[in-house]
Amino acid sequence: MASSIASDKFYRCAGPNCGVLKRENDRWWLMWTSFANQNIPFLYLCPWDEKIAEEEGSLHVCGELCAQKLQSQFMGNVRQNQLKRL
């Protein structure tokens, strides 16, 4: 039986003060940022996908609370950087 997570791969939640390790049956999320073509920061969120999880810059997120904390950090950083430019 094939596993969705290779035995040599470990994913740890990127949520602030979390660090939980992903297990095979956990329903995790992925987040990442980009400037896309508009030259403004974007935050992306999607359900777990092994291919995206392996991409550089992907944040592995164990659930809603950690996703909300990361979103809050992102929003605060964007506003702080906007104020610095004024």
N, C-alpha and C positions, 0 to 999 in steps of 0.2 A: 504494500500500500504506500503510495507516494504522499509525502508530507508537503504542505503548502509553505513551510519554512524549512530551509535546509538546516541540517544539524549543526553546521559550523557558523550559522548566522544568528546573531543576537541583536534584538532591537530594544532600546531603552527609551522610556517616555521622556520627551524633551520638556514637559511641563515643569514650571518652577517648583523646586523642592519635591519632585516626584521621583523619577528614576526607576519606576517599576519596569521589570523585564516582560516583554511580550511572550505569551504562551501561544500554542498553535491555534486554539479555538477562540482567542480574544478577538473582539470586534473593534479594532483600532481605527484611527483616522490618520490622515497625512495632511501636513500644512507646509506651504512654502511661499516665499515672496518673490516678486519680479517687478521690473519696471516696464515690462512689455514694450509697446511702441509709443506709448503716450508720455513717457518720461516722468511718470508719477508712480509711487509705490502701490502695488496690488498685493493682497493677501489671498491665497487660495486654500481651500479645504476640500478634501475628497475622502470617500471611504477607502479603506486599506486596499492597496494594489501592490503586489510584490515588485513589479517592475519600477513603479514610481518610488517605492520605499528605498530602492537601491540607488536612486539618483542623488547626486551631490546637492546638498542644500535642503533635502527633504527632512522635515521634522516629524518624528514618530510620536503620536499622541494617543494616550490610553483611553481618553474619554472626554465627555463634554466639559467637565470642570477644568481640566488642563488646557483644552482648546480655548476656553473662555479666557483663561489667564494669559495665554500666548497672544490672543487677539487684543486684549487690553494692553499688553506691553507694546505690540505693534502700533496700536493707535496712539499711545503716549509718545513713542519714539518719533512717529510722523509729525505730530503736533510740535514736539520739542524742536525738531529740525526745521520746521516751518518758521518758528519764532526766532531761531538763530539767524535766519536769512533776512529778517526784517531790519 
